[in-house]
Structures are given as structure tokens and as C-alpha cells.
Amino acid sequence: MKVARVVGTVTATVHQASYDGQTLLLCAPVDASGRVVGEQFVAVDRAQAGVGDTVLVNAEGGGARLVFGRKLTDALAIQDVIVGVVDAFHEG
């Protein structure tokens, strides 16, 4: 899992079928003070997040399969999934 801020939206008219009907958001990982600490990435939104929200991202394929109701052995071309909107978090 990682904490990120939604910084934009992504529109893709041609994509892999796993993305059909999904909302794609551009995210930037952040630290406890809210500073961006890594490269931006695209995540599928399952928590109705929006630009400016701090979100919790499941960042591995096995967890994504479970979120989408698939078996761990099923193929899925999705890795990063927004699973929650964060109200607050504290380090330490």
C-alpha cells in the first residue's frame, strides 16, 4: 500500500479490456507531510476519489485481483488501485 495525492485524470479511448468502465486517475506518492516523494503513476479509482484527494493505493496485482473479484490466478492488467480516500494520517 502507498499513500498518494490525486493530481489529475487520465482519458484513454483505446485501452486493454480490463480498463473498460474504469476511472483512471494520475497520482503522486506523498510522505506524512504531504510532500511528493516519487514518480507519478496511473491508478484505477474504486473509491470515488477526485483531484486533490489524498488516497490509499493498493499497489500490487494480487490485491487488485481481489478488489475486482478475481481469483489470484486470473490475469488482470491492473496493478495500482485506489481503495480509499484518506481523511488524515500521522507518522510515528
Sequence and secondary structure as in RCSB ss.txt:
>XXXX:A:sequence
MKVARVVGTVTATVHQASYDGQTLLLCAPVDASGRVVGEQFVAVDRAQAGVGDTVLVNAEGGGARLVFGRKLTDA
LAIQDVIVGVVDAFHEG
>XXXX:A:secstr
 EEEEEEEEE  SS  GGGTT EEEEEEEB TTS B S  EEEEESS   TT EEEEEESHHHHHHHTT  TTS 
 S  EEEEEE S     
